[in-house]
Structure formats: C-alpha cells, structure tokens
Amino acid sequence: MVTPTTIPVFLNGRPARVPAGATLATLVAQEDPALSAAFAAGDARATDARDLPVAADQVLSAGAIFRVFKSSRPAAGAADA
C-alpha cells in the first residue's frame, strides 16, 4: 500500500495540498500568512464543514473542508471591557 506524501484539503473554498500529517495551523500558514497570524493570536476562528469549531492543532485528513475567519468575538478567556 502506498501512503500519499500530500493530501488534498479545502480552506475557505479553495483547494490546497498539504503534507500528510499536517495540522490546520500549517494549512493556514501555507495558504494565507496574514490570516495565520490572526489565527495564532486568537483573533480568527476555524470551523469544519459542519460549522463546528476546530483547533489549530487538528491533524488534517484528505478531503477535509475548513473555514478560517477573523472573528469579532473575543478569544476564549478574554476579559470583558
């Protein structure tokens, strides 16, 4: 059995290929460095194809679909102003 070295995934409606075993953070950094910075800082959120929250360290599987976007909601644990 041959194991693929890259897998196809989707980020914000666009196809991408990442190394097998890559995380969502790796995908975002590869495809959109500015969004990656916001994601790492907690100023962007990620959801899967079912609109469920996804963590940056989520290991990707072939065909996975993600949406990562800047959020007006405060990061978890942020204090109210």
N, C-alpha and C positions, 0 to 999 in steps of 0.2 A: 504494500500500500504506500502510495506517495503522499507525503504531507506537504501541503502548499506552503510556500515561503511568504506569500502575501495573500490577504483576503479582501474581498470587496465589501465595502460598507457605505452608508449614506450619512452625510452630515448636512443638515439644513437644505435638503432636497437635491444635493449634488453627490454624484458617485465619487468614491475615493478608494484607494488601495492602501492598506497598512500592513506592516509585518505581522505575521501570525503571533498572537500573544500580546499585542499592543493594547494599551488602555485608551479610554476615552480621552484622557488628557493628552496623550500622544497624538491622537487623531486631530484634535482641535489645534494643537500646536503646529502640526504639519499643514493644515488647511487654512487656518486663519490666526496668525500670530497675535494680532490685536485682540481678538476675542479670547484667545488663550490666556492673555494677561488678565483680562477681566474675570475669566473663569477661575483662574488660580487665586485671585484676590477675593473671590466670593461675590463679585458684582454681576456674575452671569450664572444662569441655571441651566441644567440639562434635563431633557426628558427623552423617553424612548418612544417607539411607535404607538404605544398605548397611552401616551401622555403621563407616564409615571416617572417620578424623579429618578435620576441616575447619578451615581457618584463618579468623580473624576478617575478613580482607580478601577472602575469597571473594566474587566478584560473583555475585548470585543470578540464577537463571533461573526462568521461570514453572513452577509446579508442584513446585518443589524442596521437599524434606522434610528438616528438621533437628531434632536433639535437642541441647539445650544443658543441661548439668547441672553442679552443683558436684561436684568430684572430691576423693576422699581421697588421690589420688596426688599427689606433689609435682610442681610445674611442671618442665618440661624444663630441665635445667641447675641445678636446685636442689641444694644440698649436703645430704648425709645428716647426720642429727643424731647 
